[in-house]
Amino acid sequence: MDLTPVRIRGKRKRPGAAKSNLQKALEASSSQSKRLRPAQKPVRSKKNADTAMPTLQDLPQELLEMVFLYSMNISLPRASPILGRKLSSKAVVVEFVLQSFYHTVDHKSNYRDREVTSDPVIQSQLLACRFFTWEFFRAYVAKAHSSYIQQRGNIWKDASAQPLGVEAFDGLWPFKFMKVTYLGFAEGFHIPDKVLRGPWTTDKVSLLYVLVSVNGEIDWEGSMAGEIAKAGLVQAIRENNERAVAALAVLLGVAQMISTSLIRQAVIECGCNLNIVRQLLFNAQILHQNLPKESLDFYDSALWRWADAHEGKGVLLKDLLRKADKFSLEFYLEGEEGTQAKIVPFPYGGAKFDPRNQLNNVGRLKKREMQEMQAYLYELQSLSRYDVNTSKVAGQNENAAYTSR
């Protein structure tokens, strides 16, 4: 007689044990009932529905713009594509730029005594944005000029001479547009990478030239902008773009980064455009005595061999190299006068270098002082010799007096 199996609670069944017919029937009925049961939607509690708050993206357009302009946080439109689209209208962008540049200066006070709260970090970030082009810069100048006239009130109501506006940037003459003093550029702002590299279009070169003129700098320590500027200068020499060379030569000259290889390229490889060579030599001559010959040598044998083989340009090139080695190269040649000169003007900017400083100590000059020295040298050797209004030559011995100190 077979024994009756007894099930013990908690004890596992043997693998492969056969199920009874009753168990199979119960499982089939339960699975069928699950399939026939309708799916129930999750019920949202009334408490959660009542406490749900709208997000920043759900704010009305007017309120969102007010929050953005009050916070002055440039990262807000970058937080999401929706915020970026809502805060990218031209009116909002221009107003944000006005508050970051123009409104950081107290224009009602005297020029020397006015309070300045400009932030070079915010300005550098704005300049690096895609919307900040030459066209946008001119639109900003026009808006700032209108605000300046309105803010000053009755001062110019009956005046015959009005402050210069965007027309001062026509032709890009520094002695004209540097009289526009209400733009509010901060000391130490960085020139963006996008205008330091080619290809060199007219708009890109114009923006770079103006930014250099208002004391823009290269971020040598925190970015690759220095290397980008070097490559941009090489490309500008190849493209024969003198204005781009004029701007980049100032930036690289401040950091003593103009090397013999750059001058060789301009002379030997690119046909020796004398205006481009003059731009390079004028900025390279400052403090070149402190550089090793391997870095910068005005008596480089390859340059002088090329000069010997080309009688026309070669004679003038030798003279330029000799003067640059003696730190006596003037920006304008004899007979050139201001707007009559065919060379692109030096992008003059910054305070005058104090001539009372001894040249024996120039090796200890800081970068800002070196930039001011470039500006002073240009003004002393050129602008002070010419009356801008009458174009008459005056004062022939200023440079000799300066170098003799």
Secondary structure per residue as TSV (DSSP state, phi and psi in degrees):
chain	resnum	aa	ss	phi	psi
A	1	M	-	360.0	133.3
A	2	D	-	-76.4	147.4
A	3	L	-	-80.6	149.1
A	4	T	-	-84.4	124.0
A	5	P	-	-69.1	137.9
A	6	V	-	-116.9	128.2
A	7	R	-	-89.7	126.8
A	8	I	-	-101.9	127.9
A	9	R	T	-65.2	136.4
A	10	G	T	88.1	-9.6
A	11	K	-	-96.8	128.7
A	12	R	-	-67.5	151.5
A	13	K	-	-77.6	154.7
A	14	R	-	-69.3	138.3
A	15	P	T	-59.1	135.7
A	16	G	T	82.3	11.5
A	17	A	-	-69.6	139.0
A	18	A	-	-77.6	138.7
A	19	K	-	-85.3	146.9
A	20	S	-	-74.9	163.1
A	21	N	H	-63.7	-33.2
A	22	L	H	-67.3	-41.0
A	23	Q	H	-64.8	-40.8
A	24	K	H	-63.3	-39.5
A	25	A	H	-66.7	-42.0
A	26	L	H	-63.9	-41.0
A	27	E	H	-65.7	-40.4
A	28	A	H	-64.4	-41.7
A	29	S	H	-67.3	-37.2
A	30	S	H	-69.4	-39.8
A	31	S	H	-66.9	-35.5
A	32	Q	H	-67.5	-39.3
A	33	S	H	-67.4	-32.9
A	34	K	H	-66.5	-37.3
A	35	R	H	-69.6	-33.8
A	36	L	H	-80.8	-16.0
A	37	R	S	-72.8	127.6
A	38	P	-	-70.2	145.1
A	39	A	-	-72.9	133.8
A	40	Q	-	-98.8	132.8
A	41	K	-	-76.1	142.8
A	42	P	-	-65.5	131.4
A	43	V	-	-88.3	123.3
A	44	R	-	-81.4	126.8
A	45	S	-	-65.9	147.3
A	46	K	H	-64.6	-29.2
A	47	K	H	-67.0	-44.6
A	48	N	H	-66.9	-36.3
A	49	A	H	-66.2	-35.2
A	50	D	H	-74.2	-30.7
A	51	T	H	-95.1	-0.7
A	52	A	-	-66.5	129.5
A	53	M	-	-108.6	145.3
A	54	P	-	-70.2	147.9
A	55	T	-	-83.4	172.6
A	56	L	G	-62.4	-32.9
A	57	Q	G	-68.0	-22.5
A	58	D	G	-86.1	-4.6
A	59	L	S	-66.7	151.0
A	60	P	-	-60.1	154.4
A	61	Q	H	-56.5	-43.3
A	62	E	H	-64.2	-43.9
A	63	L	H	-66.7	-38.8
A	64	L	H	-64.2	-41.0
A	65	E	H	-65.1	-38.1
A	66	M	H	-64.3	-41.4
A	67	V	H	-63.1	-42.4
A	68	F	H	-64.3	-46.8
A	69	L	H	-73.3	-25.2
A	70	Y	H	-77.7	-40.5
A	71	S	H	-75.8	-29.9
A	72	M	T	53.4	40.5
A	73	N	-	-102.9	108.6
A	74	I	T	-69.1	-14.9
A	75	S	T	-80.8	-13.9
A	76	L	S	-61.1	-49.7
A	77	P	T	-67.1	-15.9
A	78	R	T	-88.5	-3.9
A	79	A	S	-70.2	-32.7
A	80	S	-	-157.4	155.8
A	81	P	H	-61.5	-33.1
A	82	I	H	-66.2	-46.0
A	83	L	H	-64.4	-37.0
A	84	G	H	-61.8	-41.3
A	85	R	H	-68.7	-39.6
A	86	K	H	-71.1	-27.4
A	87	L	T	-107.4	20.5
A	88	S	-	-109.8	13.1
A	89	S	-	-67.9	152.9
A	90	K	H	-62.3	-37.9
A	91	A	H	-63.5	-42.7
A	92	V	H	-67.9	-42.7
A	93	V	H	-64.6	-44.5
A	94	V	H	-63.2	-41.0
A	95	E	H	-65.6	-38.8
A	96	F	H	-64.0	-41.5
A	97	V	H	-67.1	-39.3
A	98	L	H	-59.3	-44.1
A	99	Q	H	-69.4	-27.5
A	100	S	H	-83.9	-23.0
A	101	F	T	-115.2	-71.6
A	102	Y	G	-63.0	-48.0
A	103	H	G	-77.6	3.2
A	104	T	G	-88.6	4.1
A	105	V	B	-124.8	137.3
A	106	D	-	-82.9	96.8
A	107	H	T	-79.1	-8.3
A	108	K	T	-84.4	-15.4
A	109	S	S	-91.1	171.9
A	110	N	-	-64.0	156.9
A	111	Y	T	-59.5	-42.2
A	112	R	T	-79.9	-25.8
A	113	D	T	-100.0	-1.3
A	114	R	-	-73.8	149.1
A	115	E	-	-83.5	134.7
A	116	V	B	-124.7	125.5
A	117	T	-	-121.4	25.1
A	118	S	-	-63.8	141.5
A	119	D	-	-109.4	110.3
A	120	P	H	-64.7	-25.5
A	121	V	H	-68.9	-49.3
A	122	I	H	-63.6	-41.8
A	123	Q	H	-64.1	-39.0
A	124	S	H	-64.2	-38.8
A	125	Q	H	-66.7	-39.6
A	126	L	H	-66.9	-41.9
A	127	L	H	-62.8	-28.6
A	128	A	T	-80.3	-11.1
A	129	C	S	-68.9	153.5
A	130	R	T	-65.9	-31.0
A	131	F	T	-72.2	-18.7
A	132	F	-	-83.2	86.6
A	133	T	-	-111.5	-178.6
A	134	W	H	-63.9	-39.0
A	135	E	H	-63.2	-43.6
A	136	F	H	-66.4	-37.4
A	137	F	H	-60.4	-43.4
A	138	R	H	-64.7	-37.4
A	139	A	H	-64.8	-38.5
A	140	Y	H	-65.2	-41.3
A	141	V	H	-61.2	-42.5
A	142	A	H	-63.3	-41.9
A	143	K	H	-67.4	-42.2
A	144	A	H	-64.8	-38.0
A	145	H	H	-63.7	-42.3
A	146	S	H	-63.3	-42.7
A	147	S	H	-65.9	-35.8
A	148	Y	H	-65.1	-44.7
A	149	I	H	-62.3	-43.9
A	150	Q	H	-67.9	-37.9
A	151	Q	H	-70.8	-37.9
A	152	R	H	-74.2	-18.0
A	153	G	G	68.8	-127.0
A	154	N	G	-79.7	0.7
A	155	I	G	-61.2	-40.6
A	156	W	G	-107.2	16.9
A	157	K	T	-61.6	-46.3
A	158	D	S	-109.4	11.6
A	159	A	-	-78.0	144.2
A	160	S	S	-78.7	-30.5
A	161	A	S	-104.2	122.9
A	162	Q	-	-99.1	152.2
A	163	P	-	-63.3	145.9
A	164	L	-	-66.3	145.6
A	165	G	-	-117.2	-143.1
A	166	V	G	-67.1	-21.0
A	167	E	G	-65.8	-18.3
A	168	A	G	-66.7	-18.7
A	169	F	G	-93.6	0.7
A	170	D	T	-70.2	127.1
A	171	G	T	84.1	-14.3
A	172	L	-	54.2	56.8
A	173	W	-	-98.0	114.0
A	174	P	H	-57.0	-35.9
A	175	F	H	-68.1	-12.2
A	176	K	H	-94.5	-57.2
A	177	F	H	-75.3	-14.7
A	178	M	T	-73.7	-8.7
A	179	K	T	-80.1	-9.9
A	180	V	-	-82.6	98.4
A	181	T	-	-104.7	9.8
A	182	Y	-	-107.9	12.6
A	183	L	S	-77.1	-23.8
A	184	G	-	79.1	29.6
A	185	F	-	-70.5	135.5
A	186	A	-	-82.9	154.9
A	187	E	T	-71.2	129.2
A	188	G	T	89.1	14.2
A	189	F	-	-72.8	152.8
A	190	H	B	-100.2	136.4
A	191	I	-	-75.0	130.3
A	192	P	-	-69.7	155.0
A	193	D	G	-62.1	-29.6
A	194	K	G	-64.4	-23.5
A	195	V	G	-104.2	7.5
A	196	L	T	-98.9	-6.8
A	197	R	S	-122.5	156.4
A	198	G	S	-82.6	-175.2
A	199	P	S	-67.3	147.8
A	200	W	-	-91.4	95.3
A	201	T	-	-84.7	164.7
A	202	T	H	-63.1	-42.5
A	203	D	H	-66.3	-42.0
A	204	K	H	-64.8	-43.2
A	205	V	H	-65.2	-39.0
A	206	S	H	-63.1	-44.0
A	207	L	H	-65.4	-42.8
A	208	L	H	-61.0	-44.2
A	209	Y	H	-61.5	-42.6
A	210	V	H	-70.1	-40.9
A	211	L	H	-64.0	-36.0
A	212	V	H	-67.2	-38.8
A	213	S	H	-65.2	-30.9
A	214	V	T	-96.1	28.2
A	215	N	T	74.0	31.3
A	216	G	-	-67.9	150.1
A	217	E	B	-125.0	165.8
A	218	I	-	-99.3	135.7
A	219	D	-	-83.0	88.5
A	220	W	T	-73.0	-31.8
A	221	E	T	-92.7	-34.1
A	222	G	T	-103.3	7.1
A	223	S	S	-156.9	-179.2
A	224	M	S	-96.8	19.4
A	225	A	H	-61.5	-34.4
A	226	G	H	-62.3	-45.6
A	227	E	H	-67.5	-36.1
A	228	I	H	-64.0	-40.1
A	229	A	H	-65.6	-38.6
A	230	K	H	-61.9	-46.9
A	231	A	H	-64.6	-36.4
A	232	G	H	-64.7	-37.5
A	233	L	H	-66.6	-40.1
A	234	V	H	-60.8	-44.6
A	235	Q	H	-67.1	-36.6
A	236	A	H	-64.6	-37.8
A	237	I	H	-64.9	-41.9
A	238	R	H	-66.2	-36.3
A	239	E	T	-82.9	-2.2
A	240	N	T	60.4	37.8
A	241	N	-	-96.3	97.9
A	242	E	H	-68.6	-37.4
A	243	R	H	-66.9	-38.7
A	244	A	H	-65.1	-39.6
A	245	V	H	-63.7	-41.2
A	246	A	H	-60.2	-41.5
A	247	A	H	-73.0	-47.7
A	248	L	H	-69.7	-31.3
A	249	A	H	-64.4	-33.8
A	250	V	H	-65.5	-46.9
A	251	L	H	-63.1	-43.4
A	252	L	H	-77.9	-28.6
A	253	G	H	-66.8	-36.5
A	254	V	H	-58.9	-40.6
A	255	A	T	-90.7	7.0
A	256	Q	T	56.6	46.7
A	257	M	-	-110.1	8.9
A	258	I	-	-87.2	116.1
A	259	S	-	-108.5	171.7
A	260	T	H	-62.7	-34.1
A	261	S	H	-62.9	-35.9
A	262	L	H	-66.5	-41.8
A	263	I	H	-67.4	-38.8
A	264	R	H	-59.5	-43.6
A	265	Q	I	-62.6	-42.6
A	266	A	I	-65.8	-34.6
A	267	V	I	-88.2	-56.6
A	268	I	I	-82.4	-46.9
A	269	E	I	-83.1	-30.3
A	270	C	S	-113.6	16.8
A	271	G	-	85.0	6.1
A	272	C	-	59.9	64.9
A	273	N	-	-69.5	111.2
A	274	L	H	-62.7	-32.8
A	275	N	H	-66.2	-41.6
A	276	I	H	-66.2	-41.7
A	277	V	H	-62.5	-40.0
A	278	R	H	-64.3	-38.9
A	279	Q	H	-61.0	-42.6
A	280	L	H	-68.4	-47.2
A	281	L	H	-67.2	-38.2
A	282	F	H	-61.7	-40.1
A	283	N	H	-83.0	-23.6
A	284	A	H	-80.2	-23.1
A	285	Q	S	-70.7	-21.4
A	286	I	T	-71.2	121.5
A	287	L	T	61.2	23.4
A	288	H	G	-70.2	-17.1
A	289	Q	G	-64.0	-24.0
A	290	N	G	-84.3	-6.0
A	291	L	S	-95.1	146.8
A	292	P	-	-68.3	154.9
A	293	K	T	-61.0	-30.0
A	294	E	T	-65.7	-25.2
A	295	S	T	-88.0	-47.9
A	296	L	-	-143.8	118.0
A	297	D	-	-137.4	110.8
A	298	F	T	-74.2	-11.9
A	299	Y	T	-107.8	33.7
A	300	D	-	-60.1	132.7
A	301	S	H	-62.8	-36.7
A	302	A	H	-66.1	-39.8
A	303	L	H	-64.3	-42.5
A	304	W	H	-73.6	-30.6
A	305	R	H	-65.2	-40.9
A	306	W	H	-64.0	-41.4
A	307	A	H	-63.0	-38.3
A	308	D	H	-66.1	-31.2
A	309	A	H	-83.6	-11.3
A	310	H	-	-126.3	99.6
A	311	E	H	-65.5	-40.1
A	312	G	H	-66.3	-70.2
A	313	K	H	-70.3	-27.3
A	314	G	H	-62.8	-38.8
A	315	V	H	-64.1	-46.2
A	316	L	H	-68.4	-35.8
A	317	L	H	-62.5	-43.0
A	318	K	H	-60.3	-41.7
A	319	D	H	-64.3	-40.8
A	320	L	H	-64.6	-41.8
A	321	L	H	-65.8	-40.6
A	322	R	H	-62.7	-46.3
A	323	K	H	-65.9	-38.9
A	324	A	H	-64.3	-36.8
A	325	D	H	-66.2	-29.7
A	326	K	T	-93.3	4.8
A	327	F	T	58.5	41.4
A	328	S	-	-129.5	15.3
A	329	L	-	-77.5	121.3
A	330	E	-	-87.4	151.8
A	331	F	S	-68.7	-44.5
A	332	Y	S	-97.1	140.7
A	333	L	-	-79.3	168.3
A	334	E	T	-64.2	128.3
A	335	G	T	99.1	-14.7
A	336	E	-	-84.7	136.5
A	337	E	-	-135.9	111.0
A	338	G	G	44.8	-118.8
A	339	T	G	-69.7	-13.3
A	340	Q	G	-80.6	-14.6
A	341	A	-	-71.8	145.7
A	342	K	S	-88.9	-9.4
A	343	I	S	-84.0	147.3
A	344	V	-	-64.5	131.1
A	345	P	-	-60.9	151.2
A	346	F	-	-64.2	129.5
A	347	P	-	-70.8	75.6
A	348	Y	-	-65.3	134.8
A	349	G	-	-166.6	152.7
A	350	G	S	96.6	168.2
A	351	A	-	-70.7	162.1
A	352	K	-	-72.5	141.5
A	353	F	-	-71.0	134.6
A	354	D	-	-74.1	114.8
A	355	P	T	-70.5	-10.8
A	356	R	T	-73.7	-16.4
A	357	N	S	-65.6	137.1
A	358	Q	-	-74.2	131.7
A	359	L	G	-66.1	-17.8
A	360	N	G	-68.7	-18.2
A	361	N	G	-105.6	11.8
A	362	V	G	-68.5	-15.8
A	363	G	G	-66.0	-19.2
A	364	R	G	-99.4	10.1
A	365	L	-	-68.6	144.0
A	366	K	-	-82.4	171.1
A	367	K	H	-60.9	-41.8
A	368	R	H	-62.9	-41.2
A	369	E	H	-67.2	-34.0
A	370	M	H	-66.5	-38.4
A	371	Q	H	-66.2	-40.2
A	372	E	H	-66.2	-32.1
A	373	M	H	-66.7	-39.5
A	374	Q	H	-60.5	-46.1
A	375	A	H	-64.2	-41.3
A	376	Y	H	-67.3	-41.5
A	377	L	H	-59.8	-42.2
A	378	Y	H	-63.8	-47.5
A	379	E	H	-64.7	-40.5
A	380	L	H	-66.7	-37.9
A	381	Q	H	-86.2	-15.5
A	382	S	T	-131.2	-62.2
A	383	L	G	-63.5	-38.7
A	384	S	G	-70.7	-13.6
A	385	R	G	-88.4	-11.2
A	386	Y	B	-128.6	137.2
A	387	D	-	-86.3	117.4
A	388	V	T	-62.4	-32.8
A	389	N	T	-81.2	-35.9
A	390	T	T	-108.4	-11.5
A	391	S	-	56.7	35.1
A	392	K	-	-100.6	139.9
A	393	V	B	-74.8	135.0
A	394	A	-	-146.5	140.4
A	395	G	-	73.6	93.7
A	396	Q	S	-95.8	-11.6
A	397	N	S	-114.2	17.9
A	398	E	H	-66.8	-43.4
A	399	N	H	-65.7	-37.7
A	400	A	H	-65.0	-38.1
A	401	A	H	-67.3	-36.5
A	402	Y	H	-69.1	-47.3
A	403	T	H	-69.3	-20.9
A	404	S	T	-83.1	-8.2
A	405	R	-	-74.5	360.0
